[in-house]
Amino acid sequence: MHPAPYTQYAIPADSRAVWSKLFPDSLMTASDFLDRFADRTDPIYLLGDGLLYHKQEFDTPGIRFLDEQYWSPRASRVHLLGWPSALAGKFADPLTLTPAYIRRPEAEEKWQQR
């Protein structure tokens, strides 16, 4: 099993507020994640495409799952994230944008294991 990419954000009570990152992007196994973050008094909510394959590994007290409709990013939500920057005249050069991958794609890992 591959460790799952994980980033933690605080979700403010005011839905118009900006989320803030509390933990840096990192890789950890489901077990490591649960040891570090599962808290029965203050549950953590998970979402993401990885849950299609690994949800059962996180199904424990202290962990909740957002509805599946929120698991995959949508272009309309990406637009909402970038809109405040656009209003402020802040734009990125699309030719210099680089994705921030935490690990290599699974196909590449399998190819290297041969």
The first five atom37 places (N, CA, C, CB, O) and aatype in JSON, in Angstrom:
{
  "aatype": [12, 8, 14, 0, 14, 18, 16, 5, 18, 0, 9, 14, 0, 3, 15, 1, 0, 19, 17, 15, 11, 10, 13, 14, 3, 15, 10, 12, 16, 0, 15, 3, 13, 10, 3, 1, 13, 0, 3, 1, 16, 3, 14, 9, 18, 10, 10, 7, 3, 7, 10, 10, 18, 8, 11, 5, 6, 13, 3, 16, 14, 7, 9, 1, 13, 10, 3, 6, 5, 18, 17, 15, 14, 1, 0, 15, 1, 19, 8, 10, 10, 7, 17, 14, 15, 0, 10, 0, 7, 11, 13, 0, 3, 14, 10, 16, 10, 16, 14, 0, 18, 9, 1, 1, 14, 6, 0, 6, 6, 11, 17, 5, 5, 1],
  "atom_mask": [
    [1, 1, 1, 1, 1],
    [1, 1, 1, 1, 1],
    [1, 1, 1, 1, 1],
    [1, 1, 1, 1, 1],
    [1, 1, 1, 1, 1],
    [1, 1, 1, 1, 1],
    [1, 1, 1, 1, 1],
    [1, 1, 1, 1, 1],
    [1, 1, 1, 1, 1],
    [1, 1, 1, 1, 1],
    [1, 1, 1, 1, 1],
    [1, 1, 1, 1, 1],
    [1, 1, 1, 1, 1],
    [1, 1, 1, 1, 1],
    [1, 1, 1, 1, 1],
    [1, 1, 1, 1, 1],
    [1, 1, 1, 1, 1],
    [1, 1, 1, 1, 1],
    [1, 1, 1, 1, 1],
    [1, 1, 1, 1, 1],
    [1, 1, 1, 1, 1],
    [1, 1, 1, 1, 1],
    [1, 1, 1, 1, 1],
    [1, 1, 1, 1, 1],
    [1, 1, 1, 1, 1],
    [1, 1, 1, 1, 1],
    [1, 1, 1, 1, 1],
    [1, 1, 1, 1, 1],
    [1, 1, 1, 1, 1],
    [1, 1, 1, 1, 1],
    [1, 1, 1, 1, 1],
    [1, 1, 1, 1, 1],
    [1, 1, 1, 1, 1],
    [1, 1, 1, 1, 1],
    [1, 1, 1, 1, 1],
    [1, 1, 1, 1, 1],
    [1, 1, 1, 1, 1],
    [1, 1, 1, 1, 1],
    [1, 1, 1, 1, 1],
    [1, 1, 1, 1, 1],
    [1, 1, 1, 1, 1],
    [1, 1, 1, 1, 1],
    [1, 1, 1, 1, 1],
    [1, 1, 1, 1, 1],
    [1, 1, 1, 1, 1],
    [1, 1, 1, 1, 1],
    [1, 1, 1, 1, 1],
    [1, 1, 1, 0, 1],
    [1, 1, 1, 1, 1],
    [1, 1, 1, 0, 1],
    [1, 1, 1, 1, 1],
    [1, 1, 1, 1, 1],
    [1, 1, 1, 1, 1],
    [1, 1, 1, 1, 1],
    [1, 1, 1, 1, 1],
    [1, 1, 1, 1, 1],
    [1, 1, 1, 1, 1],
    [1, 1, 1, 1, 1],
    [1, 1, 1, 1, 1],
    [1, 1, 1, 1, 1],
    [1, 1, 1, 1, 1],
    [1, 1, 1, 0, 1],
    [1, 1, 1, 1, 1],
    [1, 1, 1, 1, 1],
    [1, 1, 1, 1, 1],
    [1, 1, 1, 1, 1],
    [1, 1, 1, 1, 1],
    [1, 1, 1, 1, 1],
    [1, 1, 1, 1, 1],
    [1, 1, 1, 1, 1],
    [1, 1, 1, 1, 1],
    [1, 1, 1, 1, 1],
    [1, 1, 1, 1, 1],
    [1, 1, 1, 1, 1],
    [1, 1, 1, 1, 1],
    [1, 1, 1, 1, 1],
    [1, 1, 1, 1, 1],
    [1, 1, 1, 1, 1],
    [1, 1, 1, 1, 1],
    [1, 1, 1, 1, 1],
    [1, 1, 1, 1, 1],
    [1, 1, 1, 0, 1],
    [1, 1, 1, 1, 1],
    [1, 1, 1, 1, 1],
    [1, 1, 1, 1, 1],
    [1, 1, 1, 1, 1],
    [1, 1, 1, 1, 1],
    [1, 1, 1, 1, 1],
    [1, 1, 1, 0, 1],
    [1, 1, 1, 1, 1],
    [1, 1, 1, 1, 1],
    [1, 1, 1, 1, 1],
    [1, 1, 1, 1, 1],
    [1, 1, 1, 1, 1],
    [1, 1, 1, 1, 1],
    [1, 1, 1, 1, 1],
    [1, 1, 1, 1, 1],
    [1, 1, 1, 1, 1],
    [1, 1, 1, 1, 1],
    [1, 1, 1, 1, 1],
    [1, 1, 1, 1, 1],
    [1, 1, 1, 1, 1],
    [1, 1, 1, 1, 1],
    [1, 1, 1, 1, 1],
    [1, 1, 1, 1, 1],
    [1, 1, 1, 1, 1],
    [1, 1, 1, 1, 1],
    [1, 1, 1, 1, 1],
    [1, 1, 1, 1, 1],
    [1, 1, 1, 1, 1],
    [1, 1, 1, 1, 1],
    [1, 1, 1, 1, 1],
    [1, 1, 1, 1, 1],
    [1, 1, 1, 1, 1]
  ],
  "atom_positions": [
    [[0.84, -1.19, 0.0], [0.0, 0.0, 0.0], [0.88, 1.24, 0.0], [-0.95, 0.0, 1.22], [1.88, 1.31, 0.71]],
    [[0.5, 2.21, -0.78], [1.22, 3.48, -0.83], [0.7, 4.4, 0.26], [1.08, 4.15, -2.22], [-0.5, 4.37, 0.57]],
    [[1.57, 5.21, 0.85], [1.07, 6.22, 1.77], [0.17, 7.19, 1.03], [2.23, 6.98, 2.45], [0.36, 7.45, -0.15]],
    [[-0.8, 7.71, 1.72], [-1.74, 8.65, 1.11], [-1.22, 10.08, 1.25], [-3.14, 8.52, 1.75], [-0.71, 10.44, 2.31]],
    [[-1.34, 10.91, 0.2], [-1.01, 12.32, 0.34], [-1.97, 12.96, 1.33], [-1.07, 13.05, -1.03], [-3.15, 12.61, 1.37]],
    [[-1.48, 13.86, 2.12], [-2.33, 14.46, 3.14], [-1.96, 15.92, 3.36], [-2.21, 13.68, 4.46], [-0.78, 16.26, 3.48]],
    [[-2.94, 16.75, 3.4], [-2.79, 18.15, 3.74], [-3.93, 18.5, 4.68], [-2.79, 19.07, 2.48], [-5.08, 18.13, 4.42]],
    [[-3.64, 19.2, 5.76], [-4.68, 19.55, 6.73], [-4.99, 21.04, 6.62], [-4.25, 19.19, 8.17], [-4.09, 21.87, 6.57]],
    [[-6.28, 21.35, 6.59], [-6.75, 22.73, 6.55], [-7.74, 22.96, 7.68], [-7.38, 23.06, 5.19], [-8.48, 22.05, 8.06]],
    [[-7.75, 24.16, 8.2], [-8.79, 24.56, 9.15], [-9.92, 25.18, 8.36], [-8.23, 25.56, 10.24], [-9.69, 26.03, 7.5]],
    [[-11.13, 24.76, 8.65], [-12.29, 25.31, 7.95], [-12.98, 26.28, 8.9], [-13.27, 24.18, 7.48], [-13.58, 25.85, 9.89]],
    [[-12.91, 27.57, 8.62], [-13.53, 28.55, 9.5], [-15.05, 28.42, 9.54], [-13.16, 29.95, 9.07], [-15.66, 27.97, 8.57]],
    [[-15.65, 28.79, 10.66], [-17.1, 28.73, 10.8], [-17.79, 29.64, 9.78], [-17.52, 29.13, 12.22], [-18.86, 29.31, 9.27]],
    [[-17.19, 30.77, 9.48], [-17.73, 31.7, 8.49], [-17.41, 31.16, 7.1], [-17.15, 33.15, 8.69], [-16.24, 31.12, 6.71]],
    [[-18.42, 30.75, 6.36], [-18.2, 30.11, 5.06], [-17.55, 31.03, 4.04], [-19.51, 29.6, 4.52], [-17.07, 30.56, 3.0]],
    [[-17.51, 32.33, 4.3], [-16.87, 33.26, 3.37], [-15.39, 33.44, 3.69], [-17.57, 34.62, 3.4], [-14.66, 34.07, 2.92]],
    [[-14.93, 32.89, 4.8], [-13.54, 33.03, 5.21], [-12.65, 32.08, 4.39], [-13.38, 32.75, 6.73], [-13.14, 31.14, 3.76]],
    [[-11.37, 32.34, 4.41], [-10.41, 31.54, 3.68], [-9.89, 30.42, 4.57], [-9.24, 32.42, 3.17], [-9.63, 30.62, 5.75]],
    [[-9.76, 29.24, 3.99], [-9.19, 28.12, 4.74], [-7.72, 28.39, 4.99], [-9.39, 26.77, 3.98], [-7.08, 29.09, 4.2]],
    [[-7.19, 27.86, 6.06], [-5.77, 28.02, 6.32], [-5.12, 26.65, 6.49], [-5.54, 28.89, 7.57], [-5.7, 25.76, 7.11]],
    [[-3.94, 26.5, 5.94], [-3.21, 25.24, 6.0], [-2.57, 25.1, 7.39], [-2.13, 25.16, 4.88], [-1.88, 26.01, 7.84]],
    [[-2.82, 23.97, 8.04], [-2.28, 23.75, 9.38], [-1.14, 22.75, 9.4], [-3.38, 23.27, 10.29], [-0.37, 22.7, 10.36]],
    [[-1.01, 21.96, 8.35], [0.0, 20.9, 8.3], [0.51, 20.83, 6.87], [-0.57, 19.52, 8.77], [-0.3, 20.87, 5.94]],
    [[1.81, 20.74, 6.65], [2.33, 20.75, 5.28], [1.96, 19.5, 4.5], [3.84, 20.9, 5.3], [1.65, 18.46, 5.09]],
    [[1.98, 19.61, 3.18], [1.76, 18.45, 2.32], [2.75, 17.37, 2.73], [1.92, 18.82, 0.81], [3.93, 17.64, 2.96]],
    [[2.27, 16.14, 2.82], [3.15, 15.06, 3.26], [2.56, 13.72, 2.83], [3.36, 15.1, 4.79], [1.41, 13.64, 2.42]],
    [[3.37, 12.67, 2.95], [2.94, 11.31, 2.7], [2.96, 10.56, 4.01], [3.83, 10.61, 1.63], [3.91, 10.68, 4.79]],
    [[1.92, 9.78, 4.26], [1.92, 8.91, 5.43], [0.94, 7.78, 5.18], [1.55, 9.69, 6.73], [0.01, 7.92, 4.39]],
    [[1.15, 6.68, 5.86], [0.23, 5.57, 5.73], [-1.07, 5.9, 6.45], [0.85, 4.27, 6.29], [-1.12, 6.83, 7.25]],
    [[-2.12, 5.14, 6.16], [-3.39, 5.35, 6.85], [-3.2, 5.19, 8.36], [-4.47, 4.37, 6.33], [-3.75, 5.95, 9.15]],
    [[-2.42, 4.2, 8.74], [-2.15, 3.96, 10.16], [-1.46, 5.15, 10.81], [-1.3, 2.7, 10.33], [-1.84, 5.57, 11.9]],
    [[-0.44, 5.71, 10.14], [0.25, 6.89, 10.67], [-0.7, 8.08, 10.78], [1.45, 7.26, 9.77], [-0.67, 8.82, 11.76]],
    [[-1.55, 8.24, 9.77], [-2.52, 9.32, 9.77], [-3.46, 9.2, 10.98], [-3.33, 9.33, 8.46], [-3.69, 10.16, 11.71]],
    [[-3.99, 8.0, 11.18], [-4.92, 7.78, 12.29], [-4.23, 8.0, 13.63], [-5.51, 6.37, 12.22], [-4.82, 8.59, 14.54]],
    [[-3.0, 7.52, 13.77], [-2.26, 7.74, 15.02], [-2.09, 9.22, 15.3], [-0.89, 7.05, 14.96], [-2.17, 9.66, 16.45]],
    [[-1.85, 9.99, 14.26], [-1.55, 11.41, 14.44], [-2.8, 12.28, 14.58], [-0.73, 11.91, 13.29], [-2.8, 13.25, 15.33]],
    [[-3.88, 11.95, 13.85], [-4.99, 12.89, 13.73], [-6.35, 12.41, 14.24], [-5.13, 13.27, 12.35], [-7.22, 13.24, 14.49]],
    [[-6.55, 11.12, 14.38], [-7.87, 10.64, 14.83], [-8.06, 11.02, 16.3], [-8.01, 9.09, 14.63], [-7.28, 10.62, 17.16]],
    [[-9.09, 11.78, 16.56], [-9.39, 12.25, 17.91], [-10.89, 12.11, 18.11], [-8.91, 13.75, 18.14], [-11.68, 12.78, 17.44]],
    [[-11.27, 11.27, 19.01], [-12.71, 10.99, 19.19], [-13.49, 12.18, 19.71], [-12.89, 9.82, 20.13], [-14.71, 12.22, 19.54]],
    [[-12.85, 13.15, 20.33], [-13.57, 14.32, 20.84], [-13.69, 15.42, 19.8], [-12.88, 14.85, 22.08], [-14.59, 16.25, 19.89]],
    [[-12.81, 15.44, 18.83], [-12.83, 16.47, 17.79], [-12.61, 15.78, 16.45], [-11.73, 17.57, 18.05], [-11.47, 15.69, 15.98]],
    [[-13.67, 15.28, 15.81], [-13.5, 14.48, 14.6], [-12.86, 15.25, 13.45], [-14.83, 13.93, 14.16], [-12.98, 16.47, 13.36]],
    [[-12.2, 14.52, 12.59], [-11.62, 15.09, 11.39], [-12.44, 14.56, 10.21], [-10.09, 14.73, 11.24], [-12.84, 13.39, 10.2]],
    [[-12.68, 15.41, 9.23], [-13.5, 15.06, 8.07], [-12.58, 14.87, 6.87], [-14.58, 16.15, 7.79], [-11.71, 15.7, 6.6]],
    [[-12.8, 13.78, 6.14], [-11.97, 13.47, 4.98], [-12.76, 13.58, 3.69], [-11.37, 12.08, 5.12], [-13.98, 13.38, 3.67]],
    [[-12.05, 13.89, 2.62], [-12.61, 13.89, 1.28], [-11.48, 13.62, 0.32], [-13.33, 15.22, 0.95], [-10.31, 13.72, 0.69]],
    [[-11.79, 13.28, -0.9], [-10.78, 13.08, -1.93], [-10.98, 11.79, -2.68], [0.0, 0.0, 0.0], [-11.59, 10.84, -2.18]],
    [[-10.45, 11.75, -3.91], [-10.59, 10.58, -4.77], [-9.98, 9.33, -4.16], [-9.95, 10.85, -6.11], [-10.43, 8.22, -4.45]],
    [[-8.97, 9.47, -3.33], [-8.33, 8.32, -2.71], [-9.27, 7.49, -1.86], [0.0, 0.0, 0.0], [-9.04, 6.3, -1.64]],
    [[-10.34, 8.11, -1.39], [-11.31, 7.38, -0.57], [-12.05, 6.32, -1.38], [-12.3, 8.34, 0.06], [-12.59, 5.37, -0.81]],
    [[-12.08, 6.47, -2.7], [-12.7, 5.43, -3.54], [-12.0, 4.09, -3.33], [-12.65, 5.84, -5.03], [-12.62, 3.04, -3.45]],
    [[-10.72, 4.13, -3.01], [-9.92, 2.92, -2.87], [-9.55, 2.61, -1.42], [-8.67, 3.04, -3.68], [-9.33, 1.45, -1.08]],
    [[-9.48, 3.63, -0.56], [-8.92, 3.45, 0.78], [-9.85, 3.84, 1.92], [-7.67, 4.23, 0.9], [-9.41, 3.93, 3.06]],
    [[-11.11, 4.07, 1.64], [-12.03, 4.54, 2.69], [-12.06, 3.61, 3.89], [-13.43, 4.7, 2.13], [-12.06, 4.08, 5.03]],
    [[-12.08, 2.31, 3.66], [-12.18, 1.35, 4.76], [-10.98, 1.45, 5.71], [-12.29, -0.07, 4.22], [-11.1, 1.12, 6.89]],
    [[-9.83, 1.9, 5.22], [-8.65, 2.03, 6.07], [-8.77, 3.18, 7.06], [-7.41, 2.22, 5.2], [-8.06, 3.21, 8.07]],
    [[-9.67, 4.12, 6.79], [-9.86, 5.28, 7.65], [-11.16, 5.21, 8.46], [-9.84, 6.54, 6.83], [-11.45, 6.11, 9.25]],
    [[-11.92, 4.16, 8.28], [-13.22, 4.03, 8.93], [-13.03, 3.63, 10.39], [-14.1, 3.0, 8.19], [-13.03, 2.44, 10.74]],
    [[-12.88, 4.63, 11.24], [-12.6, 4.42, 12.66], [-13.21, 5.57, 13.45], [-11.07, 4.31, 12.92], [-13.46, 6.64, 12.89]],
    [[-13.45, 5.39, 14.75], [-13.98, 6.51, 15.54], [-13.06, 7.74, 15.43], [-14.14, 6.09, 17.03], [-11.83, 7.61, 15.43]],
    [[-13.66, 8.89, 15.34], [-12.89, 10.13, 15.22], [-12.7, 10.58, 13.78], [0.0, 0.0, 0.0], [-12.2, 11.68, 13.54]],
    [[-13.08, 9.73, 12.84], [-12.96, 10.08, 11.42], [-14.35, 10.1, 10.82], [-12.03, 9.07, 10.66], [-15.14, 9.18, 11.01]],
    [[-14.63, 11.16, 10.08], [-15.9, 11.28, 9.35], [-15.57, 11.52, 7.89], [-16.79, 12.45, 9.93], [-14.46, 11.95, 7.55]],
    [[-16.52, 11.23, 7.02], [-16.32, 11.4, 5.58], [-17.33, 12.4, 5.06], [-16.44, 10.04, 4.84], [-18.53, 12.28, 5.3]],
    [[-16.83, 13.4, 4.32], [-17.75, 14.31, 3.65], [-18.48, 13.53, 2.56], [-17.0, 15.54, 3.05], [-17.99, 12.49, 2.1]],
    [[-19.62, 14.01, 2.16], [-20.41, 13.36, 1.12], [-19.56, 13.18, -0.14], [-21.69, 14.17, 0.8], [-18.74, 14.03, -0.47]],
    [[-19.75, 12.08, -0.81], [-18.95, 11.74, -1.99], [-19.0, 12.8, -3.09], [-19.42, 10.42, -2.55], [-18.07, 12.88, -3.9]],
    [[-20.04, 13.6, -3.13], [-20.11, 14.65, -4.15], [-18.99, 15.68, -4.0], [-21.46, 15.36, -4.09], [-18.72, 16.42, -4.94]],
    [[-18.33, 15.74, -2.85], [-17.25, 16.7, -2.61], [-15.86, 16.09, -2.79], [-17.37, 17.25, -1.21], [-14.87, 16.8, -2.63]],
    [[-15.77, 14.83, -3.12], [-14.47, 14.17, -3.17], [-13.6, 14.6, -4.33], [-14.66, 12.7, -3.24], [-12.38, 14.65, -4.18]],
    [[-14.17, 14.92, -5.46], [-13.39, 15.3, -6.64], [-13.44, 16.8, -6.85], [-13.9, 14.57, -7.89], [-14.5, 17.41, -6.72]],
    [[-12.3, 17.41, -7.17], [-12.3, 18.86, -7.42], [-13.11, 19.2, -8.66], [-10.86, 19.39, -7.57], [-13.17, 18.42, -9.61]],
    [[-13.73, 20.35, -8.64], [-14.54, 20.8, -9.78], [-13.97, 22.12, -10.27], [-16.05, 20.94, -9.39], [-13.47, 22.93, -9.48]],
    [[-14.04, 22.33, -11.57], [-13.52, 23.56, -12.15], [-14.19, 24.79, -11.55], [-13.7, 23.54, -13.67], [-13.55, 25.82, -11.37]],
    [[-15.47, 24.68, -11.24], [-16.18, 25.83, -10.67], [-15.61, 26.21, -9.31], [-17.67, 25.52, -10.55], [-15.59, 27.39, -8.95]],
    [[-15.14, 25.23, -8.54], [-14.56, 25.51, -7.23], [-13.15, 26.09, -7.37], [-14.51, 24.22, -6.38], [-12.75, 26.96, -6.59]],
    [[-12.41, 25.61, -8.36], [-11.09, 26.18, -8.62], [-11.26, 27.65, -8.99], [-10.35, 25.39, -9.75], [-10.46, 28.49, -8.58]],
    [[-12.29, 27.94, -9.78], [-12.58, 29.32, -10.15], [-12.83, 30.17, -8.9], [-13.81, 29.39, -11.08], [-12.3, 31.27, -8.78]],
    [[-13.62, 29.65, -7.97], [-13.9, 30.4, -6.74], [-12.64, 30.67, -5.93], [-14.91, 29.64, -5.89], [-12.5, 31.73, -5.31]],
    [[-11.72, 29.72, -5.92], [-10.47, 29.91, -5.19], [-9.6, 31.0, -5.82], [-9.69, 28.6, -5.13], [-8.93, 31.76, -5.12]],
    [[-9.62, 31.07, -7.15], [-8.78, 32.04, -7.85], [-9.41, 33.4, -8.04], [0.0, 0.0, 0.0], [-8.71, 34.37, -8.34]],
    [[-10.72, 33.5, -7.88], [-11.43, 34.75, -8.14], [-10.91, 35.94, -7.33], [-12.9, 34.55, -7.86], [-10.71, 37.0, -7.91]],
    [[-10.67, 35.81, -6.02], [-10.16, 36.96, -5.26], [-8.82, 37.47, -5.8], [-10.0, 36.59, -3.8], [-8.59, 38.68, -5.83]],
    [[-7.94, 36.57, -6.23], [-6.67, 37.0, -6.81], [-6.89, 37.73, -8.12], [-5.74, 35.79, -7.03], [-6.24, 38.74, -8.39]],
    [[-7.81, 37.23, -8.94], [-8.1, 37.89, -10.22], [-8.66, 39.29, -9.99], [-9.1, 37.05, -11.04], [-8.29, 40.23, -10.69]],
    [[-9.54, 39.42, -9.01], [-10.08, 40.75, -8.7], [-9.0, 41.72, -8.26], [-11.15, 40.64, -7.61], [-9.1, 42.93, -8.5]],
    [[-7.96, 41.19, -7.61], [-6.85, 42.03, -7.16], [-5.8, 42.23, -8.25], [-6.2, 41.42, -5.92], [-4.76, 42.86, -8.0]],
    [[-6.06, 41.7, -9.46], [-5.12, 41.87, -10.56], [-3.91, 40.96, -10.47], [0.0, 0.0, 0.0], [-2.9, 41.2, -11.13]],
    [[-3.99, 39.91, -9.66], [-2.87, 38.96, -9.5], [-3.14, 37.74, -10.38], [-2.69, 38.54, -8.0], [-4.1, 37.01, -10.16]],
    [[-2.27, 37.54, -11.36], [-2.42, 36.43, -12.28], [-1.12, 35.65, -12.38], [-2.86, 36.93, -13.67], [-0.03, 36.22, -12.24]],
    [[-1.22, 34.36, -12.61], [-0.06, 33.51, -12.8], [0.14, 33.3, -14.3], [-0.22, 32.15, -12.06], [-0.82, 33.26, -15.07]],
    [[1.39, 33.15, -14.7], [1.7, 32.85, -16.09], [1.4, 31.37, -16.31], [3.2, 33.19, -16.44], [2.08, 30.52, -15.73]],
    [[0.4, 31.03, -17.13], [0.01, 29.63, -17.3], [1.14, 28.77, -17.86], [-1.18, 29.55, -18.2], [1.13, 27.55, -17.67]],
    [[2.1, 29.36, -18.55], [3.2, 28.59, -19.12], [4.23, 28.2, -18.07], [3.88, 29.39, -20.23], [5.08, 27.35, -18.32]],
    [[4.17, 28.82, -16.89], [5.15, 28.5, -15.85], [4.53, 27.73, -14.68], [5.79, 29.78, -15.33], [5.23, 27.4, -13.72]],
    [[3.23, 27.44, -14.75], [2.59, 26.69, -13.67], [3.09, 25.24, -13.67], [1.05, 26.72, -13.82], [3.2, 24.61, -14.72]],
    [[3.4, 24.75, -12.49], [3.89, 23.39, -12.34], [3.09, 22.7, -11.24], [5.4, 23.37, -12.02], [2.97, 23.24, -10.14]],
    [[2.55, 21.52, -11.52], [1.81, 20.82, -10.47], [2.75, 20.41, -9.33], [1.1, 19.58, -11.04], [3.93, 20.14, -9.56]],
    [[2.23, 20.36, -8.13], [3.01, 19.96, -6.96], [2.6, 18.54, -6.58], [2.8, 20.95, -5.76], [1.67, 18.35, -5.79]],
    [[3.29, 17.56, -7.14], [2.97, 16.17, -6.84], [3.72, 15.73, -5.59], [3.33, 15.26, -8.04], [4.9, 16.04, -5.42]],
    [[3.03, 15.02, -4.73], [3.66, 14.51, -3.52], [4.4, 13.21, -3.82], [2.61, 14.29, -2.41], [5.43, 12.92, -3.21]],
    [[3.89, 12.45, -4.76], [4.56, 11.21, -5.16], [4.39, 11.02, -6.65], [4.0, 10.0, -4.38], [3.56, 11.66, -7.29]],
    [[5.19, 10.11, -7.2], [5.1, 9.82, -8.63], [3.76, 9.14, -8.93], [6.28, 8.91, -9.08], [3.18, 8.52, -8.05]],
    [[3.26, 9.25, -10.16], [2.04, 8.54, -10.54], [2.23, 7.03, -10.36], [1.65, 8.87, -11.99], [3.33, 6.51, -10.52]],
    [[1.14, 6.35, -10.05], [1.2, 4.91, -9.8], [1.77, 4.16, -11.01], [-0.19, 4.37, -9.47], [2.53, 3.21, -10.83]],
    [[1.41, 4.57, -12.21], [1.92, 3.9, -13.41], [3.44, 3.99, -13.47], [1.3, 4.52, -14.69], [4.1, 3.02, -13.83]],
    [[4.0, 5.13, -13.11], [5.46, 5.29, -13.12], [6.11, 4.42, -12.05], [5.84, 6.77, -12.91], [7.16, 3.83, -12.29]],
    [[5.49, 4.34, -10.87], [6.03, 3.5, -9.81], [6.03, 2.03, -10.22], [5.23, 3.68, -8.52], [6.99, 1.31, -9.97]],
    [[4.94, 1.58, -10.85], [4.86, 0.19, -11.31], [5.91, -0.08, -12.39], [3.44, -0.12, -11.85], [6.52, -1.14, -12.41]],
    [[6.11, 0.88, -13.29], [7.1, 0.72, -14.35], [8.51, 0.56, -13.75], [7.06, 1.93, -15.31], [9.29, -0.26, -14.24]],
    [[8.82, 1.32, -12.73], [10.14, 1.26, -12.11], [10.34, -0.02, -11.28], [10.36, 2.48, -11.22], [11.48, -0.42, -11.03]],
    [[9.26, -0.65, -10.86], [9.35, -1.89, -10.08], [9.65, -3.09, -10.97], [8.06, -2.12, -9.32], [10.02, -4.15, -10.46]],
    [[9.51, -2.95, -12.28], [9.72, -4.08, -13.19], [11.17, -4.47, -13.26], [9.23, -3.74, -14.58], [11.53, -5.4, -13.98]]
  ]
}
